[in-house]
Amino acid sequence: MGLRFIFMLTRNDETVGDAEQHLKTALAAGVHHIGFKDVGLPFERLKDLNAAIKAGGATSYLEVVSLDEASELASARAAVDIGVDILLGGTHVDAVLPILAGTDIRYFPFPGRIEGHPSVLAGTIDEVVDSAVALAARDGVHGLDLLAYRSAENVTGLMAAVCAAVDKPVIMAGSIGSRDQIEIARRSGAAGFTIGTAALDGDYPADSPELETQLRSIQRDVAGVNKHLSPFAPKNLDRAFATFSDTWSPRIAGQVNNMMVKLAKFEGEFVWHHHEVEDELFLVHKGRLLMKFRDRDEIVEEGEFIIVPHGVEHCPVALDGVCEVLLLEPATTVNTGNADDARRVTDLAHV
Protein backbone atom coordinates (compact mmCIF):
# COMPACT_ATOMS: atom_id res chain seq x y z
CA MET A 1 0.00 0.00 0.00
CA GLY A 2 2.94 2.36 0.46
CA LEU A 3 3.81 5.01 3.00
CA ARG A 4 0.77 6.49 4.75
CA PHE A 5 0.28 10.24 5.30
CA ILE A 6 -1.58 11.15 8.51
CA PHE A 7 -2.71 14.78 8.72
CA MET A 8 -2.77 15.98 12.31
CA LEU A 9 -5.16 18.79 13.22
CA THR A 10 -2.57 20.02 15.68
CA ARG A 11 0.04 22.66 16.31
CA ASN A 12 2.73 22.41 18.98
CA ASP A 13 1.21 19.20 20.34
CA GLU A 14 -2.29 20.64 20.80
CA THR A 15 -5.44 20.21 18.75
CA VAL A 16 -6.13 23.57 17.13
CA GLY A 17 -9.21 25.58 17.98
CA ASP A 18 -10.46 25.68 14.38
CA ALA A 19 -9.91 21.96 13.79
CA GLU A 20 -13.41 21.46 12.41
CA GLN A 21 -12.84 23.92 9.56
CA HIS A 22 -9.46 22.40 8.73
CA LEU A 23 -11.07 18.97 8.74
CA LYS A 24 -13.49 20.04 6.01
CA THR A 25 -10.54 21.20 3.90
CA ALA A 26 -8.68 17.93 4.47
CA LEU A 27 -11.65 15.77 3.53
CA ALA A 28 -12.29 17.86 0.41
CA ALA A 29 -8.63 17.37 -0.55
CA GLY A 30 -9.04 13.59 -0.30
CA VAL A 31 -6.97 12.99 2.84
CA HIS A 32 -7.80 9.52 4.18
CA HIS A 33 -5.96 9.50 7.54
CA ILE A 34 -6.66 12.34 9.99
CA GLY A 35 -5.74 12.74 13.64
CA PHE A 36 -5.82 15.03 16.65
CA LYS A 37 -4.25 15.14 20.10
CA ASP A 38 -5.68 14.66 23.54
CA VAL A 39 -5.08 18.28 24.56
CA GLY A 40 -6.30 21.57 23.16
CA LEU A 41 -10.05 20.91 22.92
CA PRO A 42 -12.65 19.53 25.36
CA PHE A 43 -13.33 15.83 24.94
CA GLU A 44 -16.88 16.50 23.72
CA ARG A 45 -15.50 18.47 20.78
CA LEU A 46 -12.93 15.77 20.15
CA LYS A 47 -15.77 13.26 20.07
CA ASP A 48 -17.62 15.33 17.46
CA LEU A 49 -14.39 15.78 15.52
CA ASN A 50 -13.82 12.03 15.45
CA ALA A 51 -17.38 11.44 14.26
CA ALA A 52 -16.89 13.93 11.44
CA ILE A 53 -13.61 12.28 10.39
CA LYS A 54 -15.25 8.88 10.16
CA ALA A 55 -18.36 10.27 8.46
CA GLY A 56 -16.02 11.67 5.82
CA GLY A 57 -14.67 8.19 5.12
CA ALA A 58 -11.28 8.74 6.77
CA THR A 59 -9.45 6.75 9.46
CA SER A 60 -9.23 8.60 12.79
CA TYR A 61 -6.21 8.88 15.08
CA LEU A 62 -5.90 10.19 18.62
CA GLU A 63 -2.35 10.89 19.76
CA VAL A 64 -1.68 11.04 23.49
CA VAL A 65 0.90 13.63 24.53
CA SER A 66 -0.02 13.89 28.22
CA LEU A 67 2.99 12.87 30.29
CA ASP A 68 1.42 11.97 33.62
CA GLU A 69 -0.24 8.60 33.99
CA ALA A 70 -3.61 9.88 35.18
CA SER A 71 -4.03 12.15 32.14
CA GLU A 72 -2.91 9.43 29.77
CA LEU A 73 -5.38 6.93 31.19
CA ALA A 74 -8.14 9.54 30.93
CA SER A 75 -7.19 10.00 27.27
CA ALA A 76 -7.22 6.24 26.65
CA ARG A 77 -10.70 6.01 28.16
CA ALA A 78 -11.75 8.95 26.02
CA ALA A 79 -10.39 7.17 22.94
CA VAL A 80 -12.64 4.22 23.73
CA ASP A 81 -15.59 6.52 24.41
CA ILE A 82 -15.28 8.54 21.22
CA GLY A 83 -14.45 5.48 19.10
CA VAL A 84 -11.18 6.40 17.38
CA ASP A 85 -9.67 3.87 15.03
CA ILE A 86 -6.06 4.21 16.18
CA LEU A 87 -4.53 5.42 19.44
CA LEU A 88 -1.07 6.89 19.00
CA GLY A 89 1.50 7.79 21.60
CA GLY A 90 1.56 7.54 25.34
CA THR A 91 4.10 5.74 27.48
CA HIS A 92 2.11 4.00 30.23
CA VAL A 93 1.47 0.86 28.23
CA ASP A 94 0.78 -1.50 31.14
CA ALA A 95 -2.02 0.75 32.36
CA VAL A 96 -3.48 1.51 28.91
CA LEU A 97 -3.68 -2.04 27.54
CA PRO A 98 -6.45 -3.17 29.95
CA ILE A 99 -8.51 -0.13 28.95
CA LEU A 100 -8.25 -1.00 25.25
CA ALA A 101 -8.83 -4.74 25.74
CA GLY A 102 -11.92 -5.92 23.87
CA THR A 103 -12.07 -2.87 21.60
CA ASP A 104 -11.19 -2.53 17.92
CA ILE A 105 -8.72 0.29 18.62
CA ARG A 106 -5.23 -0.26 17.25
CA TYR A 107 -2.54 0.91 19.69
CA PHE A 108 0.78 2.55 18.70
CA PRO A 109 2.60 3.79 21.84
CA PHE A 110 5.80 5.88 21.95
CA PRO A 111 9.05 3.92 22.27
CA GLY A 112 11.88 5.53 24.21
CA ARG A 113 11.82 8.20 26.89
CA ILE A 114 9.47 11.12 26.19
CA GLU A 115 10.09 14.46 27.86
CA GLY A 116 8.57 17.94 27.88
CA HIS A 117 5.80 19.67 25.97
CA PRO A 118 6.02 19.82 22.99
CA SER A 119 7.34 16.30 23.44
CA VAL A 120 10.91 15.31 22.63
CA LEU A 121 12.47 11.87 22.37
CA ALA A 122 15.38 11.43 24.76
CA GLY A 123 17.98 8.67 24.91
CA THR A 124 20.43 7.01 22.55
CA ILE A 125 19.47 5.03 19.46
CA ASP A 126 20.25 1.78 21.26
CA GLU A 127 18.01 2.76 24.16
CA VAL A 128 15.12 3.66 21.86
CA VAL A 129 15.55 0.43 19.92
CA ASP A 130 15.53 -1.63 23.12
CA SER A 131 12.32 0.11 24.16
CA ALA A 132 10.77 -0.45 20.71
CA VAL A 133 11.57 -4.16 20.76
CA ALA A 134 10.05 -4.60 24.21
CA LEU A 135 6.88 -2.71 23.27
CA ALA A 136 6.41 -4.48 19.94
CA ALA A 137 6.55 -7.82 21.70
CA ARG A 138 3.47 -6.97 23.78
CA ASP A 139 0.07 -8.38 22.90
CA GLY A 140 -2.29 -5.51 22.19
CA VAL A 141 0.46 -3.27 20.78
CA HIS A 142 -0.16 -3.09 17.03
CA GLY A 143 2.70 -0.79 16.11
CA LEU A 144 4.85 2.13 17.30
CA ASP A 145 4.65 5.93 17.14
CA LEU A 146 8.26 7.06 16.88
CA LEU A 147 9.05 10.73 17.60
CA ALA A 148 11.98 10.48 15.24
CA TYR A 149 12.22 14.16 14.34
CA ARG A 150 12.12 15.12 18.00
CA SER A 151 15.33 13.24 18.76
CA ALA A 152 18.81 14.72 19.10
CA GLU A 153 20.26 11.51 17.64
CA ASN A 154 20.87 10.81 13.95
CA VAL A 155 17.27 10.71 12.75
CA THR A 156 17.91 8.63 9.64
CA GLY A 157 19.85 6.06 11.65
CA LEU A 158 17.25 6.03 14.40
CA MET A 159 14.34 5.36 12.04
CA ALA A 160 16.18 2.63 10.17
CA ALA A 161 17.31 0.95 13.39
CA VAL A 162 13.82 0.86 14.93
CA CYS A 163 12.14 -0.39 11.73
CA ALA A 164 14.78 -3.10 11.34
CA ALA A 165 14.38 -4.24 14.94
CA VAL A 166 10.60 -4.72 15.05
CA ASP A 167 8.13 -6.59 12.86
CA LYS A 168 5.22 -4.24 13.47
CA PRO A 169 4.42 -0.98 11.60
CA VAL A 170 6.20 2.18 12.72
CA ILE A 171 4.71 5.65 12.23
CA MET A 172 7.17 8.56 12.17
CA ALA A 173 6.19 11.76 13.93
CA GLY A 174 7.63 15.09 14.98
CA SER A 175 8.15 18.06 12.65
CA ILE A 176 8.30 16.37 9.25
CA GLY A 177 8.09 19.10 6.65
CA SER A 178 9.62 18.21 3.28
CA ARG A 179 9.64 15.58 0.55
CA ASP A 180 13.23 14.69 1.44
CA GLN A 181 12.16 13.82 4.98
CA ILE A 182 9.22 11.80 3.65
CA GLU A 183 11.58 9.89 1.35
CA ILE A 184 13.92 9.18 4.25
CA ALA A 185 10.98 7.82 6.25
CA ARG A 186 10.01 5.55 3.35
CA ARG A 187 13.55 4.24 2.92
CA SER A 188 13.74 3.50 6.63
CA GLY A 189 10.82 1.09 6.31
CA ALA A 190 8.19 3.31 7.99
CA ALA A 191 4.51 2.49 7.57
CA GLY A 192 3.44 6.13 7.82
CA PHE A 193 4.20 9.60 9.07
CA THR A 194 2.37 12.58 10.55
CA ILE A 195 2.33 16.21 9.51
CA GLY A 196 0.44 18.91 11.38
CA THR A 197 2.13 22.23 12.11
CA ALA A 198 4.04 22.43 8.81
CA ALA A 199 0.83 22.20 6.77
CA LEU A 200 -1.29 24.40 9.04
CA ASP A 201 1.37 27.12 9.06
CA GLY A 202 1.90 26.91 5.29
CA ASP A 203 5.54 25.88 5.69
CA TYR A 204 5.50 22.76 3.51
CA PRO A 205 7.14 23.48 0.11
CA ALA A 206 4.18 24.21 -2.14
CA ASP A 207 2.79 26.79 -4.56
CA SER A 208 0.76 28.42 -1.80
CA PRO A 209 0.55 28.50 2.01
CA GLU A 210 -3.18 27.77 1.79
CA LEU A 211 -4.00 24.55 3.60
CA GLU A 212 -5.65 22.86 0.62
CA THR A 213 -2.56 23.51 -1.53
CA GLN A 214 -0.31 22.30 1.28
CA LEU A 215 -2.23 19.04 1.65
CA ARG A 216 -2.37 18.38 -2.08
CA SER A 217 1.38 19.00 -2.33
CA ILE A 218 2.06 16.55 0.49
CA GLN A 219 -0.18 13.94 -1.14
CA ARG A 220 1.53 14.48 -4.49
CA ASP A 221 4.93 13.99 -2.86
CA VAL A 222 3.74 10.89 -1.02
CA ALA A 223 2.43 9.45 -4.29
CA GLY A 224 5.79 10.19 -5.89
CA VAL A 225 7.74 8.62 -3.05
CA ASN A 226 5.45 5.57 -3.21
CA LYS A 227 5.85 5.46 -7.01
CA HIS A 228 2.08 5.85 -7.38
CA LEU A 229 2.15 8.67 -9.96
CA SER A 230 0.97 7.90 -13.48
CA PRO A 231 3.26 8.85 -16.38
CA PHE A 232 0.40 8.56 -18.89
CA ALA A 233 -1.50 11.34 -20.63
CA PRO A 234 -4.52 10.98 -22.95
CA LYS A 235 -3.70 9.55 -26.38
CA ASN A 236 -5.64 10.80 -29.40
CA LEU A 237 -6.52 7.97 -31.77
CA ASP A 238 -6.77 10.14 -34.88
CA ARG A 239 -3.28 11.51 -34.34
CA ALA A 240 -1.88 8.09 -33.41
CA PHE A 241 -3.28 6.40 -36.53
CA ALA A 242 -1.93 9.26 -38.66
CA THR A 243 1.66 8.41 -37.66
CA PHE A 244 1.83 5.26 -39.83
CA SER A 245 0.45 3.91 -43.09
CA ASP A 246 1.54 0.25 -43.15
CA THR A 247 -1.31 -2.24 -43.19
CA TRP A 248 -1.51 -5.50 -41.25
CA SER A 249 1.39 -4.32 -39.06
CA PRO A 250 0.11 -3.54 -35.55
CA ARG A 251 1.71 -0.79 -33.43
CA ILE A 252 1.82 -0.85 -29.63
CA ALA A 253 -0.08 2.11 -28.18
CA GLY A 254 -0.15 1.05 -24.54
CA GLN A 255 -0.24 -1.80 -22.05
CA VAL A 256 -2.70 -2.74 -19.30
CA ASN A 257 -1.10 -5.38 -17.10
CA ASN A 258 -0.23 -8.15 -19.59
CA MET A 259 -2.70 -6.86 -22.20
CA MET A 260 -1.43 -4.81 -25.13
CA VAL A 261 -3.36 -1.95 -26.69
CA LYS A 262 -2.46 -2.07 -30.36
CA LEU A 263 -3.40 0.04 -33.37
CA ALA A 264 -3.52 -1.48 -36.84
CA LYS A 265 -4.65 -0.55 -40.32
CA PHE A 266 -6.35 -3.29 -42.34
CA GLU A 267 -6.72 -3.30 -46.12
CA GLY A 268 -8.21 -6.14 -48.11
CA GLU A 269 -8.32 -9.65 -46.70
CA PHE A 270 -5.98 -11.17 -44.11
CA VAL A 271 -5.17 -14.85 -43.60
CA TRP A 272 -7.33 -17.47 -41.91
CA HIS A 273 -5.79 -18.24 -38.53
CA HIS A 274 -6.45 -18.80 -34.85
CA HIS A 275 -4.60 -18.20 -31.55
CA GLU A 276 -4.01 -21.12 -29.22
CA VAL A 277 -4.41 -19.27 -25.90
CA GLU A 278 -5.03 -15.57 -26.61
CA ASP A 279 -8.42 -13.88 -26.87
CA GLU A 280 -8.59 -10.74 -29.03
CA LEU A 281 -10.78 -7.65 -29.08
CA PHE A 282 -11.18 -5.72 -32.35
CA LEU A 283 -12.64 -2.19 -32.01
CA VAL A 284 -13.26 -0.34 -35.27
CA HIS A 285 -12.13 3.27 -35.08
CA LYS A 286 -12.71 4.13 -38.75
CA GLY A 287 -14.07 2.14 -41.66
CA ARG A 288 -15.90 -1.21 -41.69
CA LEU A 289 -14.57 -4.61 -40.73
CA LEU A 290 -15.84 -7.97 -41.87
CA MET A 291 -14.89 -10.75 -39.49
CA LYS A 292 -15.19 -14.13 -41.16
CA PHE A 293 -15.83 -17.20 -39.02
CA ARG A 294 -16.28 -20.76 -40.25
CA ASP A 295 -19.99 -20.65 -39.34
CA ARG A 296 -20.87 -17.03 -40.25
CA ASP A 297 -19.68 -13.53 -41.17
CA GLU A 298 -19.99 -10.51 -38.88
CA ILE A 299 -19.77 -6.86 -39.97
CA VAL A 300 -18.30 -4.49 -37.36
CA GLU A 301 -19.11 -0.82 -37.90
CA GLU A 302 -17.29 2.26 -36.58
CA GLY A 303 -17.57 2.47 -32.78
CA GLU A 304 -18.33 -1.26 -32.50
CA PHE A 305 -16.11 -4.09 -31.34
CA ILE A 306 -16.04 -7.84 -31.56
CA ILE A 307 -14.25 -10.38 -29.39
CA VAL A 308 -12.63 -13.44 -30.93
CA PRO A 309 -12.00 -16.20 -28.37
CA HIS A 310 -8.82 -18.24 -28.49
CA GLY A 311 -9.00 -21.34 -30.61
CA VAL A 312 -11.61 -19.83 -32.95
CA GLU A 313 -10.50 -19.64 -36.57
CA HIS A 314 -11.18 -16.24 -38.15
CA CYS A 315 -10.21 -14.02 -41.04
CA PRO A 316 -10.44 -10.20 -40.81
CA VAL A 317 -11.38 -8.32 -43.98
CA ALA A 318 -11.34 -4.54 -44.43
CA LEU A 319 -14.39 -3.30 -46.31
CA ASP A 320 -14.50 -0.05 -48.27
CA GLY A 321 -10.74 0.64 -48.25
CA VAL A 322 -8.54 1.00 -45.19
CA CYS A 323 -10.05 0.12 -41.81
CA GLU A 324 -8.48 1.48 -38.58
CA VAL A 325 -8.71 -0.98 -35.70
CA LEU A 326 -7.78 -0.86 -32.02
CA LEU A 327 -6.83 -4.28 -30.69
CA LEU A 328 -6.73 -5.40 -27.06
CA GLU A 329 -4.91 -8.68 -26.65
CA PRO A 330 -2.24 -10.39 -24.52
CA ALA A 331 1.35 -9.35 -25.08
CA THR A 332 2.16 -12.83 -26.43
CA THR A 333 -0.25 -12.49 -29.38
CA VAL A 334 1.27 -12.69 -32.87
CA ASN A 335 -0.92 -11.18 -35.58
CA THR A 336 -0.96 -14.26 -37.87
CA GLY A 337 -1.48 -16.76 -35.05
CA ASN A 338 -0.92 -20.32 -36.20
CA ALA A 339 -0.75 -19.36 -39.91
CA ASP A 340 2.43 -19.13 -41.96
CA ASP A 341 2.07 -15.80 -43.73
CA ALA A 342 4.45 -13.14 -45.01
CA ARG A 343 2.59 -10.49 -43.03
CA ARG A 344 3.61 -11.99 -39.68
CA VAL A 345 5.06 -9.26 -37.37
CA THR A 346 6.89 -10.15 -34.16
CA ASP A 347 8.89 -6.97 -33.49
CA LEU A 348 6.23 -4.30 -33.06
CA ALA A 349 6.88 -0.57 -33.23
CA HIS A 350 5.30 1.88 -30.78
CA VAL A 351 3.04 4.87 -31.40
C-alpha positions as CSV (number, residue, x, y, z in Angstrom):
1,M,0.0,0.0,0.0
2,G,2.9,2.4,0.5
3,L,3.8,5.0,3.0
4,R,0.8,6.5,4.7
5,F,0.3,10.2,5.3
6,I,-1.6,11.2,8.5
7,F,-2.7,14.8,8.7
8,M,-2.8,16.0,12.3
9,L,-5.2,18.8,13.2
10,T,-2.6,20.0,15.7
11,R,0.0,22.7,16.3
12,N,2.7,22.4,19.0
13,D,1.2,19.2,20.3
14,E,-2.3,20.6,20.8
15,T,-5.4,20.2,18.7
16,V,-6.1,23.6,17.1
17,G,-9.2,25.6,18.0
18,D,-10.5,25.7,14.4
19,A,-9.9,22.0,13.8
20,E,-13.4,21.5,12.4
21,Q,-12.8,23.9,9.6
22,H,-9.5,22.4,8.7
23,L,-11.1,19.0,8.7
24,K,-13.5,20.0,6.0
25,T,-10.5,21.2,3.9
26,A,-8.7,17.9,4.5
27,L,-11.7,15.8,3.5
28,A,-12.3,17.9,0.4
29,A,-8.6,17.4,-0.6
30,G,-9.0,13.6,-0.3
31,V,-7.0,13.0,2.8
32,H,-7.8,9.5,4.2
33,H,-6.0,9.5,7.5
34,I,-6.7,12.3,10.0
35,G,-5.7,12.7,13.6
36,F,-5.8,15.0,16.7
37,K,-4.3,15.1,20.1
38,D,-5.7,14.7,23.5
39,V,-5.1,18.3,24.6
40,G,-6.3,21.6,23.2
41,L,-10.0,20.9,22.9
42,P,-12.6,19.5,25.4
43,F,-13.3,15.8,24.9
44,E,-16.9,16.5,23.7
45,R,-15.5,18.5,20.8
46,L,-12.9,15.8,20.1
47,K,-15.8,13.3,20.1
48,D,-17.6,15.3,17.5
49,L,-14.4,15.8,15.5
50,N,-13.8,12.0,15.5
51,A,-17.4,11.4,14.3
52,A,-16.9,13.9,11.4
53,I,-13.6,12.3,10.4
54,K,-15.2,8.9,10.2
55,A,-18.4,10.3,8.5
56,G,-16.0,11.7,5.8
57,G,-14.7,8.2,5.1
58,A,-11.3,8.7,6.8
59,T,-9.5,6.8,9.5
60,S,-9.2,8.6,12.8
61,Y,-6.2,8.9,15.1
62,L,-5.9,10.2,18.6
63,E,-2.4,10.9,19.8
64,V,-1.7,11.0,23.5
65,V,0.9,13.6,24.5
66,S,0.0,13.9,28.2
67,L,3.0,12.9,30.3
68,D,1.4,12.0,33.6
69,E,-0.2,8.6,34.0
70,A,-3.6,9.9,35.2
71,S,-4.0,12.2,32.1
72,E,-2.9,9.4,29.8
73,L,-5.4,6.9,31.2
74,A,-8.1,9.5,30.9
75,S,-7.2,10.0,27.3
76,A,-7.2,6.2,26.6
77,R,-10.7,6.0,28.2
78,A,-11.8,8.9,26.0
79,A,-10.4,7.2,22.9
80,V,-12.6,4.2,23.7
81,D,-15.6,6.5,24.4
82,I,-15.3,8.5,21.2
83,G,-14.4,5.5,19.1
84,V,-11.2,6.4,17.4
85,D,-9.7,3.9,15.0
86,I,-6.1,4.2,16.2
87,L,-4.5,5.4,19.4
88,L,-1.1,6.9,19.0
89,G,1.5,7.8,21.6
90,G,1.6,7.5,25.3
91,T,4.1,5.7,27.5
92,H,2.1,4.0,30.2
93,V,1.5,0.9,28.2
94,D,0.8,-1.5,31.1
95,A,-2.0,0.7,32.4
96,V,-3.5,1.5,28.9
97,L,-3.7,-2.0,27.5
98,P,-6.5,-3.2,30.0
99,I,-8.5,-0.1,28.9
100,L,-8.3,-1.0,25.2
101,A,-8.8,-4.7,25.7
102,G,-11.9,-5.9,23.9
103,T,-12.1,-2.9,21.6
104,D,-11.2,-2.5,17.9
105,I,-8.7,0.3,18.6
106,R,-5.2,-0.3,17.3
107,Y,-2.5,0.9,19.7
108,F,0.8,2.5,18.7
109,P,2.6,3.8,21.8
110,F,5.8,5.9,22.0
111,P,9.0,3.9,22.3
112,G,11.9,5.5,24.2
113,R,11.8,8.2,26.9
114,I,9.5,11.1,26.2
115,E,10.1,14.5,27.9
116,G,8.6,17.9,27.9
117,H,5.8,19.7,26.0
118,P,6.0,19.8,23.0
119,S,7.3,16.3,23.4
120,V,10.9,15.3,22.6
121,L,12.5,11.9,22.4
122,A,15.4,11.4,24.8
123,G,18.0,8.7,24.9
124,T,20.4,7.0,22.5
125,I,19.5,5.0,19.5
126,D,20.2,1.8,21.3
127,E,18.0,2.8,24.2
128,V,15.1,3.7,21.9
129,V,15.5,0.4,19.9
130,D,15.5,-1.6,23.1
131,S,12.3,0.1,24.2
132,A,10.8,-0.4,20.7
133,V,11.6,-4.2,20.8
134,A,10.1,-4.6,24.2
135,L,6.9,-2.7,23.3
136,A,6.4,-4.5,19.9
137,A,6.5,-7.8,21.7
138,R,3.5,-7.0,23.8
139,D,0.1,-8.4,22.9
140,G,-2.3,-5.5,22.2
141,V,0.5,-3.3,20.8
142,H,-0.2,-3.1,17.0
143,G,2.7,-0.8,16.1
144,L,4.9,2.1,17.3
145,D,4.7,5.9,17.1
146,L,8.3,7.1,16.9
147,L,9.0,10.7,17.6
148,A,12.0,10.5,15.2
149,Y,12.2,14.2,14.3
150,R,12.1,15.1,18.0
151,S,15.3,13.2,18.8
152,A,18.8,14.7,19.1
153,E,20.3,11.5,17.6
154,N,20.9,10.8,14.0
155,V,17.3,10.7,12.7
156,T,17.9,8.6,9.6
157,G,19.9,6.1,11.6
158,L,17.2,6.0,14.4
159,M,14.3,5.4,12.0
160,A,16.2,2.6,10.2
161,A,17.3,1.0,13.4
162,V,13.8,0.9,14.9
163,C,12.1,-0.4,11.7
164,A,14.8,-3.1,11.3
165,A,14.4,-4.2,14.9
166,V,10.6,-4.7,15.0
167,D,8.1,-6.6,12.9
168,K,5.2,-4.2,13.5
169,P,4.4,-1.0,11.6
170,V,6.2,2.2,12.7
171,I,4.7,5.6,12.2
172,M,7.2,8.6,12.2
173,A,6.2,11.8,13.9
174,G,7.6,15.1,15.0
175,S,8.1,18.1,12.7
176,I,8.3,16.4,9.3
177,G,8.1,19.1,6.7
178,S,9.6,18.2,3.3
179,R,9.6,15.6,0.6
180,D,13.2,14.7,1.4
181,Q,12.2,13.8,5.0
182,I,9.2,11.8,3.6
183,E,11.6,9.9,1.3
184,I,13.9,9.2,4.3
185,A,11.0,7.8,6.3
186,R,10.0,5.6,3.3
187,R,13.5,4.2,2.9
188,S,13.7,3.5,6.6
189,G,10.8,1.1,6.3
190,A,8.2,3.3,8.0
191,A,4.5,2.5,7.6
192,G,3.4,6.1,7.8
193,F,4.2,9.6,9.1
194,T,2.4,12.6,10.6
195,I,2.3,16.2,9.5
196,G,0.4,18.9,11.4
197,T,2.1,22.2,12.1
198,A,4.0,22.4,8.8
199,A,0.8,22.2,6.8
200,L,-1.3,24.4,9.0
201,D,1.4,27.1,9.1
202,G,1.9,26.9,5.3
203,D,5.5,25.9,5.7
204,Y,5.5,22.8,3.5
205,P,7.1,23.5,0.1
206,A,4.2,24.2,-2.1
207,D,2.8,26.8,-4.6
208,S,0.8,28.4,-1.8
209,P,0.6,28.5,2.0
210,E,-3.2,27.8,1.8
211,L,-4.0,24.5,3.6
212,E,-5.6,22.9,0.6
213,T,-2.6,23.5,-1.5
214,Q,-0.3,22.3,1.3
215,L,-2.2,19.0,1.6
216,R,-2.4,18.4,-2.1
217,S,1.4,19.0,-2.3
218,I,2.1,16.5,0.5
219,Q,-0.2,13.9,-1.1
220,R,1.5,14.5,-4.5
221,D,4.9,14.0,-2.9
222,V,3.7,10.9,-1.0
223,A,2.4,9.5,-4.3
224,G,5.8,10.2,-5.9
225,V,7.7,8.6,-3.0
226,N,5.5,5.6,-3.2
227,K,5.9,5.5,-7.0
228,H,2.1,5.8,-7.4
229,L,2.2,8.7,-10.0
230,S,1.0,7.9,-13.5
231,P,3.3,8.8,-16.4
232,F,0.4,8.6,-18.9
233,A,-1.5,11.3,-20.6
234,P,-4.5,11.0,-22.9
235,K,-3.7,9.6,-26.4
236,N,-5.6,10.8,-29.4
237,L,-6.5,8.0,-31.8
238,D,-6.8,10.1,-34.9
239,R,-3.3,11.5,-34.3
240,A,-1.9,8.1,-33.4
241,F,-3.3,6.4,-36.5
242,A,-1.9,9.3,-38.7
243,T,1.7,8.4,-37.7
244,F,1.8,5.3,-39.8
245,S,0.4,3.9,-43.1
246,D,1.5,0.2,-43.1
247,T,-1.3,-2.2,-43.2
248,W,-1.5,-5.5,-41.3
249,S,1.4,-4.3,-39.1
250,P,0.1,-3.5,-35.5
251,R,1.7,-0.8,-33.4
252,I,1.8,-0.8,-29.6
253,A,-0.1,2.1,-28.2
254,G,-0.1,1.0,-24.5
255,Q,-0.2,-1.8,-22.1
256,V,-2.7,-2.7,-19.3
257,N,-1.1,-5.4,-17.1
258,N,-0.2,-8.2,-19.6
259,M,-2.7,-6.9,-22.2
260,M,-1.4,-4.8,-25.1
261,V,-3.4,-2.0,-26.7
262,K,-2.5,-2.1,-30.4
263,L,-3.4,0.0,-33.4
264,A,-3.5,-1.5,-36.8
265,K,-4.7,-0.5,-40.3
266,F,-6.3,-3.3,-42.3
267,E,-6.7,-3.3,-46.1
268,G,-8.2,-6.1,-48.1
269,E,-8.3,-9.7,-46.7
270,F,-6.0,-11.2,-44.1
271,V,-5.2,-14.9,-43.6
272,W,-7.3,-17.5,-41.9
273,H,-5.8,-18.2,-38.5
274,H,-6.4,-18.8,-34.8
275,H,-4.6,-18.2,-31.6
276,E,-4.0,-21.1,-29.2
277,V,-4.4,-19.3,-25.9
278,E,-5.0,-15.6,-26.6
279,D,-8.4,-13.9,-26.9
280,E,-8.6,-10.7,-29.0
281,L,-10.8,-7.7,-29.1
282,F,-11.2,-5.7,-32.3
283,L,-12.6,-2.2,-32.0
284,V,-13.3,-0.3,-35.3
285,H,-12.1,3.3,-35.1
286,K,-12.7,4.1,-38.8
287,G,-14.1,2.1,-41.7
288,R,-15.9,-1.2,-41.7
289,L,-14.6,-4.6,-40.7
290,L,-15.8,-8.0,-41.9
291,M,-14.9,-10.8,-39.5
292,K,-15.2,-14.1,-41.2
293,F,-15.8,-17.2,-39.0
294,R,-16.3,-20.8,-40.3
295,D,-20.0,-20.6,-39.3
296,R,-20.9,-17.0,-40.3
297,D,-19.7,-13.5,-41.2
298,E,-20.0,-10.5,-38.9
299,I,-19.8,-6.9,-40.0
300,V,-18.3,-4.5,-37.4
301,E,-19.1,-0.8,-37.9
302,E,-17.3,2.3,-36.6
303,G,-17.6,2.5,-32.8
304,E,-18.3,-1.3,-32.5
305,F,-16.1,-4.1,-31.3
306,I,-16.0,-7.8,-31.6
307,I,-14.3,-10.4,-29.4
308,V,-12.6,-13.4,-30.9
309,P,-12.0,-16.2,-28.4
310,H,-8.8,-18.2,-28.5
311,G,-9.0,-21.3,-30.6
312,V,-11.6,-19.8,-33.0
313,E,-10.5,-19.6,-36.6
314,H,-11.2,-16.2,-38.2
315,C,-10.2,-14.0,-41.0
316,P,-10.4,-10.2,-40.8
317,V,-11.4,-8.3,-44.0
318,A,-11.3,-4.5,-44.4
319,L,-14.4,-3.3,-46.3
320,D,-14.5,0.0,-48.3
321,G,-10.7,0.6,-48.2
322,V,-8.5,1.0,-45.2
323,C,-10.0,0.1,-41.8
324,E,-8.5,1.5,-38.6
325,V,-8.7,-1.0,-35.7
326,L,-7.8,-0.9,-32.0
327,L,-6.8,-4.3,-30.7
328,L,-6.7,-5.4,-27.1
329,E,-4.9,-8.7,-26.6
330,P,-2.2,-10.4,-24.5
331,A,1.4,-9.4,-25.1
332,T,2.2,-12.8,-26.4
333,T,-0.3,-12.5,-29.4
334,V,1.3,-12.7,-32.9
335,N,-0.9,-11.2,-35.6
336,T,-1.0,-14.3,-37.9
337,G,-1.5,-16.8,-35.0
338,N,-0.9,-20.3,-36.2
339,A,-0.7,-19.4,-39.9
340,D,2.4,-19.1,-42.0
341,D,2.1,-15.8,-43.7
342,A,4.5,-13.1,-45.0
343,R,2.6,-10.5,-43.0
344,R,3.6,-12.0,-39.7
345,V,5.1,-9.3,-37.4
346,T,6.9,-10.2,-34.2
347,D,8.9,-7.0,-33.5
348,L,6.2,-4.3,-33.1
349,A,6.9,-0.6,-33.2
350,H,5.3,1.9,-30.8
351,V,3.0,4.9,-31.4
